[in-house]
Amino acid sequence: MPGDLFSEPASLKGLNEAQRHAVSLGKGPILVIAGAGTGKTRTLVHRVAYLVEQGEFPESILLLTFTRRAAEEMLIRARALNPACAAVPGGTFHSVCHRLLRAYGERIGLSQRFTVIDPADCQQIIKGAVEELGLKQAGERRFPKNRTMADLISKSRNLELSLEDTLEAHAAHLLDYGDRISAAAKAYEQAKREQHLVDYDDLLFLSEKLLQEHRDLRQDLHQRWRHLLVDEYQDTNAVQARLVSLLTGPERNVMVVGDDAQSIYAFRGARLSNILEFPQTFPGTRLVKLERNYRSAQPILDLTNAVIAQARRRYDKRLYSEKSEGPKPELLRARDQRGQSRLVVERIVKLLDRGVKPERVAVLFRAGRDSFDLENELRAEWLPFVKYGGIRFVELAHVKDAMAHLRVVANPVDFLSWQRLLMLMPGVGPKTAQQIIAHLVAQGEPQDYASRLAGAPQAKRLAQLAELAALMEDLRRPDLSPLKAVEKVLDYYAPVCQEAYEDYPRRLKDLEELPALASQHANLAEFMAEVVLDPPEAPGQSPLAARPLTLSTVHSAKGKEWDHVFVLWASEGRFPSFPSLEDEEAMEEELRLFYVACTRAARELVLLAPREHYFEGAGWRPMPVSRFVDEVPPTLMSQPAAGPVFPVPEPDAQPASRGSQSQARTFGVGQKVRHQTFGRGKVMGYQGDAKIIVYFEKFGLKILLLEFANLQPA
């Protein structure tokens, strides 16, 4: 038919007006502000297909995401629109940087045989540095843990602050250990250089160095990737934003998609200003807002719109839905934490009795500890649940054991892995392992280490050393695929695992994941890097076919949705958290976090705010409703009776203490004060007439005698 000559391109079919506009824009910089549930992924997928339809070579389009699964899902969907999209390259920032460094890293002095290490490896290196340098004194109980130091070193790099400034801002209680933490950090960097190790942060910063110092490479990449598409741009940190600029060619064909209202990863270094200042970074940017929500009923969106309207820095937008009907969000106020848990369980039981599937129900909370009481109540009712935030597959001890054998083949000077695999043998501790490693280093070049194993002096009493040497020689064969290498390691490791762990059947079952992962890769280095950079979930962490209820921190819930959502502890001091109360930027992020929690709900949203809570040393204290809820027009919520609620006396109504009444309550609740020792704080209440309760920025909640506190207005 003649009309077929003018049929709509496949890439524009099924899109709403705003999505169509974003997808069909021409060249130049484009910023898409995609509200929660507005079809962000669909827009990116159709943009890829549209560019290919317009004659762009698929290989010239680079798609950057934050998870490998997101990139794979988008490209599969793009392929369904246009099979040519199968050639579009995509991946995470870290995986693309890994490929760049593997190909060109020698230009900045990086060995091609470098090994990518995970956070657990970082902690192990720091532990070795602390022991070798004698940084921790005998009996010193408050010396920071290896994980704490690793987190601080990474935070320092991602926030691009000195280690001292990072301690000052985020761990002031550890300032006295600053010199020793700095010494551990320097030893950590030296160990990485000597052993050709690269951590997650290095992947980004070394790639930036590579691109900045080699203009010819940058120009080659601009010719290779003429269009850059970036997902979740609100989650980028400073170096990732700079990488986007470096990878964008002179035509400035870059589209970034994100939502400033869902920027909740400042603790990882994410910068809200990246998305807010994108138009200034790329002059001539076209801005498109996606506001039609496909997830939630309008009453829920009315509430979430009112919540995010409290933000100081934001792009104005108002989400709307075709689903106009639905119950208003509820605010339930039980007496205390136990009452909150029982209310949630009672509501969940009613939902299940109505035929709601358990996997369509979620309970969200600010921090992992907020659900402990609820977990007990769910277990008591025999209600199965899965809690998100468990250990990752690559961090399981037995997986790290097996991978250590492969890592020393790919990078012979990875002494961290040598020590791990040697200590799996009976009779080998840290000292013996170091002696064997010293023998390898003294007797030959790194490529000969494996063949030197059997000649170590310890081999006379360690029969297994010869067996390990044979395995290492076998794994070095150039024709060996990653799959065959993994199978050989598991054959060797299975009896070792049985000796090392009482629950070895479960651990061996976990290890069955490795061959399947290895079969997807052509070489060993690529396989190991992918396992570290984007590992599968730990077996047993993922819900199976009959999925249970979901319990999740809000950070882990981002990007997901459920029909029925309960948000715990919508109370001042819990959500927002106490530490954020005196920090304006932190409060803004807490607001966005609360917004993310509420926008996960499709049909029903229930907020819970206990009326009182027991504080150690302070007793039962009133808990005001979160300011984020308090600022919302009451007409947007319903507040049904929550069962028997006992009155909680306000601080001024409490009985006077038997001591002197001369110390008047000169500070109001919420007033900012200063203490000679504890610094700035906020008055949270009183205990009788003799004591004042103050939350201090750097020291937490304190109860002070008014007579001796000598507080001053801040």
LUMTOR-90796 format. One line per 8 residues: number of its first residue (from 1); their letters; for each residue x, y, z of C-alpha. Coordinates in Angstrom, 2 decimals, decimal comma, m for minus. Layout:
BEGIN
NUM	A	X:Y:Z; ... .
***
This chain:
BEGIN
1	MPGDLFSE	0,00:0,00:0,00; 1,18:3,55:m0,66; 1,03:4,34:3,06; 3,77:1,80:3,69; 6,25:4,16:1,99; 5,81:6,50:4,92; 5,55:3,91:7,71; 7,06:4,86:11,03 .
9	PASLKGLN	10,66:3,69:11,64; 10,90:0,74:14,03; 13,05:2,78:16,38; 10,23:5,31:16,97; 7,35:2,89:17,39; 5,69:2,60:20,79; 7,29:5,73:22,22; 5,49:8,59:23,90 .
17	EAQRHAVS	6,05:12,12:22,66; 8,94:12,99:24,99; 10,72:9,68:24,37; 10,31:10,08:20,61; 11,76:13,58:20,80; 14,81:12,40:22,74; 15,41:9,41:20,46; 15,14:11,38:17,19 .
25	LGKGPILV	17,30:14,40:18,09; 20,20:14,95:15,74; 23,87:15,32:16,54; 25,36:17,22:19,44; 25,09:16,92:23,24; 21,77:15,73:24,70; 20,70:15,50:28,36; 17,67:13,32:29,14 .
33	IAGAGTGK	16,26:13,80:32,64; 14,30:10,59:33,12; 12,07:10,51:36,19; 11,53:7,27:38,09; 9,62:4,72:36,03; 9,47:6,89:32,88; 11,11:4,47:30,44; 14,77:5,49:30,62 .
41	TRTLVHRV	16,04:2,14:29,35; 13,50:2,10:26,52; 14,69:5,55:25,40; 18,36:4,50:25,32; 17,55:1,26:23,48; 15,54:3,07:20,81; 18,24:5,75:20,48; 20,79:3,03:19,64 .
49	AYLVEQGE	18,45:1,55:17,03; 17,62:5,02:15,65; 21,29:5,91:15,10; 21,83:2,65:13,22; 18,72:3,32:11,13; 20,13:6,74:10,27; 23,21:5,12:8,77; 25,66:5,18:11,66 .
57	FPESILLL	27,94:2,13:11,80; 26,96:0,02:14,86; 30,64:m0,21:15,85; 30,77:3,60:16,08; 28,27:3,73:19,00; 29,58:3,17:22,53; 27,09:2,47:25,34; 28,37:3,05:28,89 .
65	TFTRRAAE	26,41:1,66:31,86; 27,00:0,86:35,53; 26,41:m2,91:35,32; 27,23:m5,42:32,62; 23,73:m6,85:32,88; 22,23:m3,44:32,07; 24,39:m3,14:28,95; 23,53:m6,68:27,84 .
73	EMLIRARA	19,81:m6,14:28,39; 19,82:m2,89:26,40; 21,74:m4,35:23,48; 19,50:m7,44:23,35; 16,47:m5,17:23,13; 18,16:m2,97:20,52; 18,94:m6,10:18,49; 15,25:m6,99:18,51 .
81	LNPACAAV	14,54:m3,61:16,87; 17,41:m3,90:14,40; 19,66:m6,99:14,11; 22,59:m4,76:13,10; 22,71:m3,48:16,68; 24,43:m6,75:17,62; 27,72:m5,05:16,67; 27,24:m2,11:19,07 .
89	PGGTFHSV	29,94:m2,19:21,80; 28,83:m1,62:25,38; 29,80:m2,20:28,98; 30,52:m0,60:32,32; 32,96:2,27:32,79; 35,31:m0,15:34,52; 35,14:m2,84:31,83; 35,73:m0,37:28,99 .
97	CHRLLRAY	38,67:1,12:30,93; 39,99:m2,39:31,50; 39,96:m3,08:27,77; 41,74:0,22:27,06; 44,45:m0,49:29,63; 44,92:m4,07:28,48; 45,43:m2,83:24,92; 47,36:0,41:25,50 .
105	GERIGLSQ	48,47:0,42:29,16; 52,13:m0,09:28,27; 52,13:3,51:27,02; 51,93:4,64:30,66; 54,22:1,93:32,01; 51,56:m0,62:32,94; 52,40:m4,28:32,31; 49,99:m6,08:30,00 .
113	RFTVIDPA	49,91:m8,90:32,55; 48,35:m6,77:35,27; 45,76:m8,35:37,57; 42,54:m6,63:38,62; 42,01:m6,98:42,37; 38,77:m6,75:44,34; 38,14:m4,99:47,69; 38,97:m8,12:49,69 .
121	DCQQIIKG	42,38:m8,28:48,00; 42,95:m4,60:48,83; 42,28:m5,33:52,48; 44,70:m8,27:52,42; 47,49:m6,11:51,00; 46,85:m3,45:53,64; 46,89:m6,11:56,35; 50,31:m7,24:55,12 .
129	AVEELGLK	51,56:m3,66:55,12; 50,37:m3,08:58,69; 52,16:m6,24:59,85; 55,35:m5,63:57,88; 55,70:m2,01:59,00; 54,61:m2,72:62,59; 51,92:m0,04:62,40; 49,65:m1,64:64,99 .
137	QAGERRFP	50,98:m1,76:68,52; 50,45:m4,81:70,70; 47,10:m4,66:72,47; 45,95:m1,59:70,51; 42,24:m2,27:70,25; 41,10:0,92:68,52; 43,49:0,76:65,58; 41,34:0,93:62,40 .
145	KNRTMADL	40,43:m2,34:60,70; 41,92:m3,22:57,32; 38,52:m2,78:55,68; 38,14:0,69:57,20; 41,53:1,77:55,88; 40,80:0,33:52,42; 37,48:2,19:52,34; 39,16:5,45:53,38 .
153	ISKSRNLE	41,88:5,11:50,74; 39,25:4,48:48,05; 37,03:7,29:49,33; 40,00:9,66:49,26; 40,61:8,83:45,59; 36,97:8,98:44,51; 36,31:12,25:46,32; 39,71:13,48:45,10 .
161	LSLEDTLE	40,69:14,67:48,57; 43,91:14,14:50,47; 43,81:11,29:52,94; 44,06:13,81:55,78; 41,08:15,81:54,49; 39,11:12,58:54,01; 39,75:11,61:57,62; 38,78:15,09:58,78 .
169	AHAAHLLD	35,49:15,01:56,88; 34,44:11,35:57,19; 36,35:9,71:60,05; 37,46:12,42:62,46; 37,67:9,87:65,27; 40,62:8,26:63,43; 42,69:11,44:63,00; 45,13:10,32:65,69 .
177	YGDRISAA	46,04:7,37:63,43; 46,47:9,56:60,34; 50,24:9,11:59,97; 49,99:5,35:60,24; 47,03:5,14:57,82; 49,07:7,23:55,36; 52,01:4,84:55,75; 49,71:1,87:55,02 .
185	AKAYEQAK	48,33:3,70:51,97; 51,84:4,32:50,58; 52,81:0,68:51,14; 49,58:m0,39:49,42; 50,40:1,70:46,34; 53,95:0,35:46,26; 52,76:m3,27:46,51; 50,37:m2,73:43,59 .
193	REQHLVDY	53,16:m1,30:41,42; 55,59:m4,11:42,24; 53,06:m6,88:41,71; 51,30:m5,39:38,64; 48,00:m5,12:40,50; 45,20:m2,73:39,55; 42,21:m1,96:41,77; 38,81:m0,62:40,71 .
201	DDLLFLSE	39,80:3,00:41,20; 43,04:2,52:39,25; 41,07:1,38:36,20; 39,41:4,80:35,98; 42,34:7,04:36,93; 44,91:5,18:34,83; 42,58:5,31:31,81; 42,19:9,04:32,33 .
209	KLLQEHRD	45,99:9,39:32,46; 46,32:7,31:29,29; 43,82:9,44:27,37; 45,16:12,75:28,64; 48,78:11,98:27,81; 48,22:10,40:24,38; 46,31:12,70:22,07; 46,76:10,36:19,09 .
217	LRQDLHQR	45,01:7,54:20,94; 42,24:9,90:21,95; 41,76:10,94:18,33; 41,72:7,29:17,20; 38,99:6,54:19,74; 36,98:9,55:18,57; 37,08:8,10:15,06; 36,13:4,66:16,38 .
225	WRHLLVDE	33,30:5,80:18,67; 31,46:8,70:17,04; 28,43:8,49:19,38; 28,60:8,07:23,16; 25,54:7,05:25,19; 25,77:7,07:29,00; 23,23:5,53:31,40; 22,62:6,59:35,04 .
233	YQDTNAVQ	24,71:9,76:34,62; 23,66:11,03:38,06; 25,80:8,23:39,56; 29,06:9,25:37,90; 31,95:10,56:39,96; 34,41:13,27:38,95; 36,81:11,03:37,04; 33,98:9,29:35,17 .
241	ARLVSLLT	32,62:12,66:34,05; 36,10:13,58:32,82; 36,34:10,26:30,96; 33,05:11,05:29,22; 34,53:14,37:28,09; 37,76:12,71:26,92; 35,87:10,04:24,96; 33,53:12,55:23,32 .
249	GPERNVMV	34,82:13,62:19,91; 34,85:17,10:18,37; 31,28:16,65:17,07; 30,20:16,25:20,74; 27,74:13,46:19,96; 27,04:12,48:23,55; 23,70:11,61:25,11; 23,55:11,13:28,88 .
257	VGDDAQSI	20,44:9,82:30,61; 19,73:10,06:34,33; 17,68:11,53:37,14; 19,12:14,08:39,53; 16,38:13,09:42,00; 17,90:9,60:42,24; 21,52:10,60:42,90; 22,14:8,63:46,11 .
265	YAFRGARL	25,74:7,41:45,94; 27,77:10,35:47,26; 29,50:7,93:49,65; 31,01:6,30:46,54; 32,05:9,65:45,13; 29,03:10,24:42,86; 28,63:13,97:42,14; 25,17:15,48:41,69 .
273	SNILEFPQ	26,84:18,45:39,99; 27,86:16,24:37,04; 24,27:16,04:35,81; 23,25:19,52:37,00; 26,20:21,15:35,23; 26,18:19,01:32,08; 24,78:21,87:29,95; 27,69:24,08:31,06 .
281	TFPGTRLV	30,22:21,32:30,36; 28,74:20,79:26,89; 27,40:24,14:25,60; 24,45:23,79:23,24; 23,00:20,83:25,14; 19,39:19,95:24,28; 17,40:19,06:27,44; 14,55:16,54:27,35 .
289	KLERNYRS	12,45:15,59:30,39; 10,64:12,26:30,66; 7,75:12,74:33,10; 5,14:10,13:32,18; 5,47:7,36:34,76; 4,57:3,79:33,79; 5,01:2,27:37,25; 3,01:3,96:39,97 .
297	AQPILDLT	m0,58:5,02:40,57; m1,11:8,80:40,61; m1,71:9,08:44,40; 1,80:7,69:44,96; 3,25:10,11:42,42; 1,46:13,03:44,07; 3,31:12,20:47,27; 6,71:11,65:45,61 .
305	NAVIAQAR	6,37:14,91:43,65; 5,78:16,72:46,95; 8,77:14,98:48,54; 11,29:15,89:45,83; 9,94:19,46:45,61; 11,74:19,99:48,94; 15,15:19,62:47,23; 17,16:22,81:46,80 .
313	RRYDKRLY	19,11:21,75:43,69; 17,12:19,94:41,06; 15,63:19,93:37,59; 11,94:20,80:37,90; 9,69:17,99:36,75; 6,34:16,52:37,76; 5,66:12,86:37,24; 2,21:11,83:36,10 .
321	SEKSEGPK	0,53:8,52:35,33; m2,40:7,20:33,35; m3,19:5,10:36,44; m5,30:7,72:38,17; m6,98:5,38:40,66; m5,42:3,87:43,74; m5,20:4,22:47,51; m3,39:7,18:49,03 .
329	PELLRARD	m0,05:6,40:50,64; m0,47:5,63:54,34; 1,44:6,85:57,38; 1,24:4,37:60,26; 2,51:5,29:63,72; 3,01:2,32:65,99; 4,16:2,86:69,56; 7,70:1,51:69,06 .
337	QRGQSRLV	9,93:m0,65:66,89; 8,21:m3,89:67,91; 4,83:m2,40:67,11; 6,19:m1,30:63,71; 7,34:m4,84:62,95; 4,03:m6,36:63,99; 2,08:m3,87:61,91; 4,15:m4,75:58,83 .
345	VERIVKLL	3,75:m8,50:59,39; 0,00:m8,09:59,94; m0,35:m6,12:56,71; 1,77:m8,61:54,75; m0,31:m11,56:55,99; m3,47:m9,79:54,83; m1,95:m9,15:51,40; m0,95:m12,80:51,04 .
353	DRGVKPER	m4,43:m13,92:52,14; m5,82:m11,73:49,35; m3,72:m13,65:46,83; m0,88:m11,15:46,42; 2,29:m12,98:45,42; 5,06:m12,56:48,02; 7,60:m11,46:45,40; 5,42:m8,40:44,73 .
361	VAVLFRAG	5,93:m7,16:48,31; 8,99:m5,32:49,62; 10,07:m3,71:52,88; 12,66:m0,96:52,46; 14,85:0,76:55,04; 17,67:3,28:55,39; 20,30:0,94:56,88; 20,67:m2,83:57,23 .
369	RDSFDLEN	20,22:m2,74:61,01; 16,77:m1,17:60,64; 15,21:m4,52:59,70; 16,66:m6,77:62,44; 13,52:m6,69:64,59; 11,26:m7,23:61,59; 13,32:m10,24:60,51; 12,63:m11,90:63,85 .
377	ELRAEWLP	8,91:m11,25:63,49; 8,85:m12,69:59,96; 10,67:m15,81:61,10; 8,22:m16,21:63,97; 5,37:m16,19:61,43; 7,24:m18,58:59,10; 7,24:m15,97:56,34; 10,28:m16,54:54,06 .
385	FVKYGGIR	12,19:m13,49:52,86; 15,36:m12,53:51,02; 17,46:m9,63:52,24; 19,54:m7,77:49,68; 23,10:m6,73:50,41; 24,75:m10,12:50,94; 28,31:m11,13:50,13; 29,27:m11,18:46,45 .
393	FVELAHVK	30,21:m14,41:44,68; 33,80:m13,32:44,00; 34,31:m12,53:47,72; 33,49:m16,07:48,89; 36,63:m17,62:50,44; 36,50:m20,83:48,37; 36,01:m18,89:45,12; 39,04:m16,73:45,95 .
401	DAMAHLRV	41,00:m19,93:46,71; 40,27:m21,39:43,29; 40,83:m18,12:41,44; 44,23:m17,62:43,12; 45,64:m20,54:41,08; 44,57:m18,86:37,83; 45,75:m15,41:38,89; 49,38:m16,44:39,40 .
409	VANPVDFL	49,39:m17,98:35,92; 48,17:m14,72:34,37; 50,43:m12,58:36,60; 53,36:m14,49:38,19; 54,30:m11,60:40,49; 50,87:m11,56:42,17; 52,37:m12,59:45,51; 49,08:m12,04:47,30 .
417	SWQRLLML	47,60:m14,95:45,33; 50,77:m17,06:45,71; 50,50:m16,75:49,47; 46,80:m17,67:49,44; 47,19:m20,84:47,38; 50,33:m21,98:49,23; 48,60:m21,62:52,60; 45,90:m24,05:51,45 .
425	MPGVGPKT	48,42:m26,87:51,93; 48,61:m28,60:55,34; 51,54:m27,36:57,37; 51,97:m24,09:55,45; 51,38:m20,85:57,33; 52,30:m17,27:56,45; 55,98:m17,76:57,36; 56,47:m20,90:55,25 .
433	AQQIIAHL	54,55:m19,37:52,36; 56,86:m16,33:52,44; 59,91:m18,62:52,45; 58,64:m20,45:49,35; 57,89:m17,17:47,60; 61,37:m15,89:48,49; 62,84:m19,04:46,88; 60,87:m18,41:43,67 .
441	VAQGEPQD	62,00:m14,78:43,48; 65,66:m15,62:44,16; 65,93:m18,50:41,70; 64,57:m17,11:38,44; 62,46:m14,80:36,33; 58,71:m14,49:37,01; 57,80:m16,70:34,04; 59,85:m19,50:35,66 .
449	YASRLAGA	58,23:m19,36:39,10; 55,86:m22,27:38,43; 58,66:m24,58:37,28; 60,71:m23,66:40,38; 58,07:m24,74:42,84; 59,07:m28,40:43,00; 62,66:m27,37:43,74; 61,83:m25,38:46,85 .
457	PQAKRLAQ	63,59:m26,67:50,01; 60,20:m27,19:51,66; 59,21:m29,72:48,94; 60,96:m32,50:50,87; 58,33:m32,35:53,61; 55,44:m30,99:51,53; 54,41:m33,67:49,06; 51,57:m31,50:47,77 .
465	LAELAALM	54,06:m28,90:46,52; 55,04:m31,16:43,64; 51,38:m31,69:42,79; 50,83:m27,92:42,80; 53,90:m27,44:40,59; 52,50:m29,93:38,06; 49,17:m28,08:38,02; 50,90:m24,73:37,50 .
473	EDLRRPDL	52,92:m26,11:34,57; 49,75:m27,53:33,04; 47,90:m24,22:33,41; 50,69:m22,37:31,56; 49,97:m24,19:28,28; 49,18:m21,49:25,68; 46,49:m23,61:24,02; 44,52:m24,03:27,26 .
481	SPLKAVEK	41,10:m22,34:27,22; 39,73:m20,59:30,35; 37,13:m23,36:30,66; 39,76:m26,15:30,65; 41,94:m24,16:33,05; 39,05:m23,80:35,51; 38,21:m27,49:35,26; 41,82:m28,46:36,03 .
489	VLDYYAPV	41,93:m26,10:39,04; 38,66:m27,48:40,42; 39,90:m31,08:40,03; 42,95:m30,12:42,10; 41,06:m27,95:44,58; 38,09:m30,25:45,39; 39,99:m32,47:47,91; 41,68:m29,35:49,34 .
497	CQEAYEDY	38,27:m27,77:49,90; 36,99:m30,95:51,62; 39,87:m30,79:54,08; 39,62:m27,04:54,70; 35,86:m26,57:55,20; 33,28:m28,59:57,12; 30,50:m27,40:54,80; 32,45:m28,36:51,67 .
505	PRRLKDLE	29,41:m29,82:49,78; 27,81:m26,36:49,68; 31,08:m24,70:48,71; 31,77:m27,19:45,92; 28,25:m26,53:44,66; 29,05:m22,80:44,58; 32,17:m23,50:42,52; 30,06:m25,11:39,79 .
513	ELPALASQ	29,33:m21,53:38,70; 32,93:m20,99:37,58; 33,08:m23,28:34,50; 29,90:m21,72:33,11; 31,42:m18,25:33,53; 34,77:m19,29:32,05; 33,13:m20,81:28,97; 32,01:m17,32:27,89 .
521	HANLAEFM	35,56:m15,99:27,50; 38,36:m16,52:25,00; 41,33:m15,83:27,28; 42,18:m16,13:30,95; 42,90:m12,44:31,66; 39,54:m11,37:30,25; 37,68:m14,04:32,25; 39,31:m13,11:35,55 .
529	AEVVLDPP	38,79:m9,39:35,03; 35,07:m9,86:34,29; 34,55:m12,04:37,38; 36,08:m9,30:39,54; 34,51:m6,31:37,77; 30,96:m7,63:37,46; 30,55:m10,80:39,54; 27,37:m12,86:39,72 .
537	EAPGQSPL	25,43:m12,81:42,97; 26,48:m15,30:45,59; 24,60:m18,59:45,14; 21,67:m18,64:47,52; 21,33:m14,86:47,53; 19,08:m14,68:44,48; 15,42:m15,56:44,96; 14,46:m18,73:43,12 .
545	AARPLTLS	11,28:m19,60:41,20; 8,94:m19,31:44,19; 10,30:m15,94:45,26; 9,90:m14,80:48,87; 9,27:m11,36:50,30; 11,99:m8,79:49,71; 13,78:m6,90:52,46; 16,22:m4,34:51,11 .
553	TVHSAKGK	18,14:m1,21:51,88; 17,01:1,63:49,65; 20,42:1,73:47,95; 20,03:m1,92:46,92; 16,42:m1,33:45,81; 17,25:1,35:43,26; 16,10:0,33:39,80; 13,58:m2,20:41,13 .
561	EWDHVFVL	9,82:m2,03:41,72; 7,11:m3,83:43,68; 3,33:m3,54:43,85; 3,31:m3,13:47,63; 6,11:m1,27:49,44; 6,59:m0,62:53,16; 9,19:1,96:54,24; 10,44:1,52:57,82 .
569	WASEGRFP	11,51:4,21:60,24; 10,21:7,34:58,46; 11,35:9,14:61,60; 13,64:12,08:62,33; 17,07:10,72:63,20; 16,53:7,47:61,31; 15,38:8,67:57,89; 17,05:11,18:57,68 .
577	SFPSLEDE	19,80:9,64:59,78; 21,26:11,40:62,83; 24,68:12,07:61,22; 23,07:13,98:58,34; 21,07:16,40:60,49; 23,85:19,01:60,63; 25,06:18,65:57,03; 23,03:20,40:54,35 .
585	EAMEEELR	24,45:18,35:51,46; 23,91:15,11:53,36; 20,32:16,13:54,08; 19,72:16,71:50,37; 20,97:13,21:49,62; 18,82:11,74:52,40; 15,82:13,43:50,77; 16,67:11,88:47,40 .
593	LFYVACTR	17,12:8,52:49,08; 13,66:8,80:50,64; 12,28:9,74:47,21; 13,85:6,63:45,67; 12,26:4,48:48,39; 8,77:5,87:47,74; 9,03:5,64:43,95; 9,61:1,87:44,12 .
601	AARELVLL	5,88:1,36:44,86; 3,45:0,65:42,03; 0,09:0,17:43,78; 0,43:0,69:47,53; 2,90:2,65:49,65; 2,98:2,45:53,45; 5,30:4,62:55,58; 5,94:3,64:59,18 .
609	APREHYFE	7,12:6,00:61,92; 7,27:4,65:65,49; 6,29:7,19:68,15; 9,12:6,38:70,55; 12,40:4,51:70,73; 14,67:3,32:73,51; 18,15:4,91:73,48; 20,83:3,32:75,60 .
617	GAGWRPMP	21,56:5,63:78,50; 18,66:7,92:77,65; 15,68:5,60:77,97; 12,51:5,98:75,93; 12,45:9,11:73,79; 9,80:10,52:71,44; 10,52:10,05:67,72; 9,16:12,84:65,51 .
625	VSRFVDEV	7,96:11,97:62,03; 10,61:12,52:59,36; 10,78:16,09:58,12; 10,44:14,68:54,60; 6,95:13,45:55,50; 6,10:16,38:57,73; 6,61:18,83:54,83; 4,15:16,98:52,60 .
633	PPTLMSQP	0,55:18,28:52,50; m1,46:16,00:54,82; m4,17:15,61:52,18; m1,78:13,42:50,15; m1,68:10,70:52,84; m4,11:8,74:54,95; m3,35:8,06:58,60; m5,63:5,30:59,86 .
641	AAGPVFPV	m5,55:4,21:63,46; m2,61:1,91:64,10; m4,06:m0,08:66,98; m3,44:0,79:70,62; m0,92:3,62:70,88; 0,18:4,77:74,31; 0,87:8,45:74,87; 4,53:9,43:74,98 .
649	PEPDAQPA	5,28:12,32:77,34; 6,94:15,29:75,74; 10,29:16,26:77,29; 8,74:19,19:79,22; 6,09:16,91:80,69; 8,60:14,53:82,29; 8,87:14,46:86,07; 11,47:16,79:87,51 .
657	SRGSQSQA	14,63:15,23:88,86; 15,18:15,19:92,60; 18,30:17,32:92,20; 18,56:21,06:91,99; 16,03:22,83:89,82; 18,37:25,76:89,24; 19,60:24,58:85,85; 16,88:25,92:83,55 .
665	RTFGVGQK	16,35:24,38:80,11; 17,89:27,25:78,26; 18,19:25,37:74,95; 15,22:24,35:72,85; 14,92:20,93:71,23; 16,55:21,20:67,80; 18,80:24,12:68,80; 22,46:23,95:67,74 .
673	VRHQTFGR	25,02:24,10:70,55; 28,77:23,80:71,05; 30,68:21,77:73,68; 34,30:22,37:74,64; 35,26:18,73:73,99; 32,62:17,32:71,63; 32,26:20,34:69,33; 29,04:21,18:67,46 .
681	GKVMGYQG	25,82:19,36:68,21; 22,04:19,49:68,17; 19,76:19,28:71,21; 17,54:16,19:70,93; 15,74:16,41:74,27; 16,07:16,30:78,05; 16,19:13,58:80,68; 14,41:15,05:83,65 .
689	DAKIIVYF	15,65:18,52:84,60; 19,26:17,53:85,26; 20,39:16,04:81,93; 20,36:17,16:78,30; 20,55:14,85:75,28; 22,71:16,17:72,42; 23,69:14,63:69,11; 27,25:15,71:68,26 .
697	EKFGLKIL	28,50:15,74:64,67; 31,66:13,79:65,40; 30,81:11,88:68,57; 27,17:10,83:68,21; 24,49:10,89:70,92; 25,62:12,06:74,38; 23,74:12,60:77,67; 25,27:15,42:79,71 .
705	LLEFANLQ	24,66:16,87:83,15; 23,38:20,39:82,57; 25,21:21,65:85,62; 28,62:20,76:84,19; 28,07:20,66:80,40; 28,86:24,34:79,91; 27,10:24,33:76,53; 27,10:27,46:74,41 .
713	PA	24,82:28,39:71,52; 26,50:27,48:68,21 .
***
